[in-house]
Amino acid sequence: DLAEALCAPLGLTEVALSGGVMQNLTLTRELPLALMERGLTPLMHIHLPPNDGSISLGQAAWGRRALMLE
């Protein structure tokens, strides 16, 4: 309900689902379905974990970018 209420005024249709909470099996199964029922598109991890692994990859990518700009 909250995602729908926040997305509607902004015209958003996609909701990113990430973080440690997405390691909860019930949320991982049920939340995307609930969002789709409201016309929203859930964006979920496929190749990376939703927790620290993705944070680490993001930090590494940012560090590489910073080094390339020097």
C-alpha positions, 0 to 999 in steps of 0.5 A: 500500500505504501509503495503504491501511495508513494509511486502514484503521485510521481508517476513511478511504476518500478519498485526496487526490492533490495537489502537484508529484508529481501533475504526473508523468504516470505517477503521475497515471494509475496511482496513482488506479487502484491506490487504487481497486483497494484500495477507496479513492477518489482525490480529484484536481484538475479545475479547478486545477493540483495545484501552485503555482496551487492554493496561490496560490488557497488563500492568496488565499481565506484572505486574503479571509476574514481581511479579511472578519473584520476 
